[in-house]
Amino acid sequence: MLSDLWIALIASAIGTLLIRVLPLLWMQRHIARRKSKDAVADLPTWLSAFGPLMIAAMFGVSLIPASMTIGAWIATAIGAVITLSVWYFTRSLGWPVFAGVVTYGLITLVT
């Protein structure tokens, strides 16, 4: 079981590295190629979709609790509501995540 955990950890680390490094290397080559042609080095439009897609993927995964107990579902639902409420008032990313995680943690401790 321990070796399975290490394999999953290493695979996750490699995947995380690749989704960060490959677009960086591609853009460096793209910009260098555009500069050599004396053209304006602008970003491709499809590249701007990565940020929102990653946030949506993390949000979707966060909506399913790790344990399928009623307490975990309640903590997840209340944490999501608090996160969205704080975002509505602050329109930032840090405070809503902080508030949602704290709420989830407190409700998990109580239940």
mmCIF file of the C-alpha atoms, coordinates in Angstrom:
data_MODEL
# 
_entry.id   MODEL 
# 
loop_
_atom_site.group_PDB 
_atom_site.id 
_atom_site.type_symbol 
_atom_site.label_atom_id 
_atom_site.label_alt_id 
_atom_site.label_comp_id 
_atom_site.label_asym_id 
_atom_site.label_entity_id 
_atom_site.label_seq_id 
_atom_site.pdbx_PDB_ins_code 
_atom_site.Cartn_x 
_atom_site.Cartn_y 
_atom_site.Cartn_z 
_atom_site.occupancy 
_atom_site.B_iso_or_equiv 
_atom_site.pdbx_formal_charge 
_atom_site.auth_seq_id 
_atom_site.auth_comp_id 
_atom_site.auth_asym_id 
_atom_site.auth_atom_id 
_atom_site.pdbx_PDB_model_num 
ATOM 1   C CA . MET A 1 1   ? 0.000   0.000  0.000   1.00 0.00 ? 1   MET A CA 1 
ATOM 2   C CA . LEU A 1 2   ? 2.841   2.373  0.786   1.00 0.00 ? 2   LEU A CA 1 
ATOM 3   C CA . SER A 1 3   ? 4.383   1.902  -2.661  1.00 0.00 ? 3   SER A CA 1 
ATOM 4   C CA . ASP A 1 4   ? 0.998   2.713  -4.277  1.00 0.00 ? 4   ASP A CA 1 
ATOM 5   C CA . LEU A 1 5   ? 0.913   5.971  -2.341  1.00 0.00 ? 5   LEU A CA 1 
ATOM 6   C CA . TRP A 1 6   ? 4.405   6.897  -3.532  1.00 0.00 ? 6   TRP A CA 1 
ATOM 7   C CA . ILE A 1 7   ? 3.542   6.049  -7.135  1.00 0.00 ? 7   ILE A CA 1 
ATOM 8   C CA . ALA A 1 8   ? 0.430   8.245  -6.943  1.00 0.00 ? 8   ALA A CA 1 
ATOM 9   C CA . LEU A 1 9   ? 2.431   11.061 -5.332  1.00 0.00 ? 9   LEU A CA 1 
ATOM 10  C CA . ILE A 1 10  ? 5.176   10.925 -7.957  1.00 0.00 ? 10  ILE A CA 1 
ATOM 11  C CA . ALA A 1 11  ? 2.625   10.755 -10.797 1.00 0.00 ? 11  ALA A CA 1 
ATOM 12  C CA . SER A 1 12  ? 0.812   13.787 -9.379  1.00 0.00 ? 12  SER A CA 1 
ATOM 13  C CA . ALA A 1 13  ? 4.076   15.691 -9.029  1.00 0.00 ? 13  ALA A CA 1 
ATOM 14  C CA . ILE A 1 14  ? 5.118   14.908 -12.599 1.00 0.00 ? 14  ILE A CA 1 
ATOM 15  C CA . GLY A 1 15  ? 1.670   15.841 -13.929 1.00 0.00 ? 15  GLY A CA 1 
ATOM 16  C CA . THR A 1 16  ? 1.693   19.123 -12.008 1.00 0.00 ? 16  THR A CA 1 
ATOM 17  C CA . LEU A 1 17  ? 5.172   19.917 -13.277 1.00 0.00 ? 17  LEU A CA 1 
ATOM 18  C CA . LEU A 1 18  ? 4.231   19.166 -16.871 1.00 0.00 ? 18  LEU A CA 1 
ATOM 19  C CA . ILE A 1 19  ? 1.084   21.306 -16.897 1.00 0.00 ? 19  ILE A CA 1 
ATOM 20  C CA . ARG A 1 20  ? 3.193   24.203 -15.678 1.00 0.00 ? 20  ARG A CA 1 
ATOM 21  C CA . VAL A 1 21  ? 6.430   23.704 -17.618 1.00 0.00 ? 21  VAL A CA 1 
ATOM 22  C CA . LEU A 1 22  ? 5.138   22.657 -21.045 1.00 0.00 ? 22  LEU A CA 1 
ATOM 23  C CA . PRO A 1 23  ? 3.059   25.822 -21.680 1.00 0.00 ? 23  PRO A CA 1 
ATOM 24  C CA . LEU A 1 24  ? 5.967   27.929 -20.399 1.00 0.00 ? 24  LEU A CA 1 
ATOM 25  C CA . LEU A 1 25  ? 8.449   26.274 -22.749 1.00 0.00 ? 25  LEU A CA 1 
ATOM 26  C CA . TRP A 1 26  ? 5.996   26.452 -25.651 1.00 0.00 ? 26  TRP A CA 1 
ATOM 27  C CA . MET A 1 27  ? 5.394   30.177 -25.071 1.00 0.00 ? 27  MET A CA 1 
ATOM 28  C CA . GLN A 1 28  ? 9.105   30.913 -24.779 1.00 0.00 ? 28  GLN A CA 1 
ATOM 29  C CA . ARG A 1 29  ? 9.677   29.255 -28.149 1.00 0.00 ? 29  ARG A CA 1 
ATOM 30  C CA . HIS A 1 30  ? 6.624   30.951 -29.657 1.00 0.00 ? 30  HIS A CA 1 
ATOM 31  C CA . ILE A 1 31  ? 7.730   34.412 -28.514 1.00 0.00 ? 31  ILE A CA 1 
ATOM 32  C CA . ALA A 1 32  ? 11.315  33.836 -29.653 1.00 0.00 ? 32  ALA A CA 1 
ATOM 33  C CA . ARG A 1 33  ? 10.075  32.688 -33.073 1.00 0.00 ? 33  ARG A CA 1 
ATOM 34  C CA . ARG A 1 34  ? 7.809   35.739 -33.381 1.00 0.00 ? 34  ARG A CA 1 
ATOM 35  C CA . LYS A 1 35  ? 10.629  38.093 -32.370 1.00 0.00 ? 35  LYS A CA 1 
ATOM 36  C CA . SER A 1 36  ? 12.896  36.637 -35.020 1.00 0.00 ? 36  SER A CA 1 
ATOM 37  C CA . LYS A 1 37  ? 10.265  37.507 -37.627 1.00 0.00 ? 37  LYS A CA 1 
ATOM 38  C CA . ASP A 1 38  ? 9.979   41.085 -36.284 1.00 0.00 ? 38  ASP A CA 1 
ATOM 39  C CA . ALA A 1 39  ? 6.334   40.496 -35.406 1.00 0.00 ? 39  ALA A CA 1 
ATOM 40  C CA . VAL A 1 40  ? 4.467   41.488 -32.275 1.00 0.00 ? 40  VAL A CA 1 
ATOM 41  C CA . ALA A 1 41  ? 4.617   38.636 -29.757 1.00 0.00 ? 41  ALA A CA 1 
ATOM 42  C CA . ASP A 1 42  ? 1.046   38.285 -28.605 1.00 0.00 ? 42  ASP A CA 1 
ATOM 43  C CA . LEU A 1 43  ? -0.459  35.386 -26.676 1.00 0.00 ? 43  LEU A CA 1 
ATOM 44  C CA . PRO A 1 44  ? -2.693  32.959 -28.518 1.00 0.00 ? 44  PRO A CA 1 
ATOM 45  C CA . THR A 1 45  ? -6.338  33.304 -27.498 1.00 0.00 ? 45  THR A CA 1 
ATOM 46  C CA . TRP A 1 46  ? -6.669  29.666 -26.461 1.00 0.00 ? 46  TRP A CA 1 
ATOM 47  C CA . LEU A 1 47  ? -3.958  30.129 -23.826 1.00 0.00 ? 47  LEU A CA 1 
ATOM 48  C CA . SER A 1 48  ? -6.128  32.579 -21.877 1.00 0.00 ? 48  SER A CA 1 
ATOM 49  C CA . ALA A 1 49  ? -8.675  29.798 -21.238 1.00 0.00 ? 49  ALA A CA 1 
ATOM 50  C CA . PHE A 1 50  ? -6.304  27.693 -19.118 1.00 0.00 ? 50  PHE A CA 1 
ATOM 51  C CA . GLY A 1 51  ? -6.680  29.716 -15.898 1.00 0.00 ? 51  GLY A CA 1 
ATOM 52  C CA . PRO A 1 52  ? -10.486 29.612 -15.742 1.00 0.00 ? 52  PRO A CA 1 
ATOM 53  C CA . LEU A 1 53  ? -10.498 25.944 -16.797 1.00 0.00 ? 53  LEU A CA 1 
ATOM 54  C CA . MET A 1 54  ? -8.117  24.991 -13.987 1.00 0.00 ? 54  MET A CA 1 
ATOM 55  C CA . ILE A 1 55  ? -10.194 26.906 -11.436 1.00 0.00 ? 55  ILE A CA 1 
ATOM 56  C CA . ALA A 1 56  ? -13.376 25.224 -12.682 1.00 0.00 ? 56  ALA A CA 1 
ATOM 57  C CA . ALA A 1 57  ? -11.733 21.793 -12.471 1.00 0.00 ? 57  ALA A CA 1 
ATOM 58  C CA . MET A 1 58  ? -10.560 22.383 -8.894  1.00 0.00 ? 58  MET A CA 1 
ATOM 59  C CA . PHE A 1 59  ? -13.985 23.743 -7.946  1.00 0.00 ? 59  PHE A CA 1 
ATOM 60  C CA . GLY A 1 60  ? -15.727 20.706 -9.422  1.00 0.00 ? 60  GLY A CA 1 
ATOM 61  C CA . VAL A 1 61  ? -13.469 18.287 -7.556  1.00 0.00 ? 61  VAL A CA 1 
ATOM 62  C CA . SER A 1 62  ? -13.971 20.224 -4.317  1.00 0.00 ? 62  SER A CA 1 
ATOM 63  C CA . LEU A 1 63  ? -17.734 19.768 -4.422  1.00 0.00 ? 63  LEU A CA 1 
ATOM 64  C CA . ILE A 1 64  ? -17.518 16.005 -3.791  1.00 0.00 ? 64  ILE A CA 1 
ATOM 65  C CA . PRO A 1 65  ? -16.468 15.200 -0.200  1.00 0.00 ? 65  PRO A CA 1 
ATOM 66  C CA . ALA A 1 66  ? -13.784 12.602 0.441   1.00 0.00 ? 66  ALA A CA 1 
ATOM 67  C CA . SER A 1 67  ? -16.005 10.601 2.788   1.00 0.00 ? 67  SER A CA 1 
ATOM 68  C CA . MET A 1 68  ? -19.638 10.058 1.875   1.00 0.00 ? 68  MET A CA 1 
ATOM 69  C CA . THR A 1 69  ? -21.060 10.869 5.309   1.00 0.00 ? 69  THR A CA 1 
ATOM 70  C CA . ILE A 1 70  ? -23.842 13.337 5.961   1.00 0.00 ? 70  ILE A CA 1 
ATOM 71  C CA . GLY A 1 71  ? -21.453 15.497 8.005   1.00 0.00 ? 71  GLY A CA 1 
ATOM 72  C CA . ALA A 1 72  ? -19.018 15.759 5.114   1.00 0.00 ? 72  ALA A CA 1 
ATOM 73  C CA . TRP A 1 73  ? -21.827 16.694 2.697   1.00 0.00 ? 73  TRP A CA 1 
ATOM 74  C CA . ILE A 1 74  ? -23.134 19.355 5.111   1.00 0.00 ? 74  ILE A CA 1 
ATOM 75  C CA . ALA A 1 75  ? -19.631 20.769 5.633   1.00 0.00 ? 75  ALA A CA 1 
ATOM 76  C CA . THR A 1 76  ? -19.062 20.847 1.871   1.00 0.00 ? 76  THR A CA 1 
ATOM 77  C CA . ALA A 1 77  ? -22.398 22.533 1.161   1.00 0.00 ? 77  ALA A CA 1 
ATOM 78  C CA . ILE A 1 78  ? -22.002 25.174 3.864   1.00 0.00 ? 78  ILE A CA 1 
ATOM 79  C CA . GLY A 1 79  ? -18.356 25.749 2.902   1.00 0.00 ? 79  GLY A CA 1 
ATOM 80  C CA . ALA A 1 80  ? -19.383 26.290 -0.733  1.00 0.00 ? 80  ALA A CA 1 
ATOM 81  C CA . VAL A 1 81  ? -22.155 28.709 0.264   1.00 0.00 ? 81  VAL A CA 1 
ATOM 82  C CA . ILE A 1 82  ? -19.778 30.685 2.500   1.00 0.00 ? 82  ILE A CA 1 
ATOM 83  C CA . THR A 1 83  ? -17.140 30.736 -0.240  1.00 0.00 ? 83  THR A CA 1 
ATOM 84  C CA . LEU A 1 84  ? -19.596 32.079 -2.802  1.00 0.00 ? 84  LEU A CA 1 
ATOM 85  C CA . SER A 1 85  ? -21.014 34.611 -0.316  1.00 0.00 ? 85  SER A CA 1 
ATOM 86  C CA . VAL A 1 86  ? -17.608 35.999 0.595   1.00 0.00 ? 86  VAL A CA 1 
ATOM 87  C CA . TRP A 1 87  ? -16.669 36.142 -3.083  1.00 0.00 ? 87  TRP A CA 1 
ATOM 88  C CA . TYR A 1 88  ? -19.865 38.073 -3.849  1.00 0.00 ? 88  TYR A CA 1 
ATOM 89  C CA . PHE A 1 89  ? -18.943 40.759 -1.321  1.00 0.00 ? 89  PHE A CA 1 
ATOM 90  C CA . THR A 1 90  ? -15.172 40.924 -1.861  1.00 0.00 ? 90  THR A CA 1 
ATOM 91  C CA . ARG A 1 91  ? -14.786 39.940 -5.547  1.00 0.00 ? 91  ARG A CA 1 
ATOM 92  C CA . SER A 1 92  ? -11.367 38.519 -4.717  1.00 0.00 ? 92  SER A CA 1 
ATOM 93  C CA . LEU A 1 93  ? -9.925  35.014 -4.740  1.00 0.00 ? 93  LEU A CA 1 
ATOM 94  C CA . GLY A 1 94  ? -8.022  34.752 -1.467  1.00 0.00 ? 94  GLY A CA 1 
ATOM 95  C CA . TRP A 1 95  ? -10.636 35.665 1.129   1.00 0.00 ? 95  TRP A CA 1 
ATOM 96  C CA . PRO A 1 96  ? -13.392 33.418 -0.229  1.00 0.00 ? 96  PRO A CA 1 
ATOM 97  C CA . VAL A 1 97  ? -11.081 30.391 -0.316  1.00 0.00 ? 97  VAL A CA 1 
ATOM 98  C CA . PHE A 1 98  ? -9.858  31.146 3.193   1.00 0.00 ? 98  PHE A CA 1 
ATOM 99  C CA . ALA A 1 99  ? -13.406 31.554 4.520   1.00 0.00 ? 99  ALA A CA 1 
ATOM 100 C CA . GLY A 1 100 ? -14.606 28.373 2.816   1.00 0.00 ? 100 GLY A CA 1 
ATOM 101 C CA . VAL A 1 101 ? -11.716 26.266 4.092   1.00 0.00 ? 101 VAL A CA 1 
ATOM 102 C CA . VAL A 1 102 ? -12.085 27.583 7.646   1.00 0.00 ? 102 VAL A CA 1 
ATOM 103 C CA . THR A 1 103 ? -15.843 26.983 7.564   1.00 0.00 ? 103 THR A CA 1 
ATOM 104 C CA . TYR A 1 104 ? -15.396 23.474 6.192   1.00 0.00 ? 104 TYR A CA 1 
ATOM 105 C CA . GLY A 1 105 ? -12.767 22.696 8.836   1.00 0.00 ? 105 GLY A CA 1 
ATOM 106 C CA . LEU A 1 106 ? -14.870 24.017 11.723  1.00 0.00 ? 106 LEU A CA 1 
ATOM 107 C CA . ILE A 1 107 ? -17.972 22.140 10.639  1.00 0.00 ? 107 ILE A CA 1 
ATOM 108 C CA . THR A 1 108 ? -15.934 18.962 10.176  1.00 0.00 ? 108 THR A CA 1 
ATOM 109 C CA . LEU A 1 109 ? -14.588 19.333 13.721  1.00 0.00 ? 109 LEU A CA 1 
ATOM 110 C CA . VAL A 1 110 ? -18.060 19.914 15.160  1.00 0.00 ? 110 VAL A CA 1 
ATOM 111 C CA . THR A 1 111 ? -19.773 17.013 13.368  1.00 0.00 ? 111 THR A CA 1 
# 
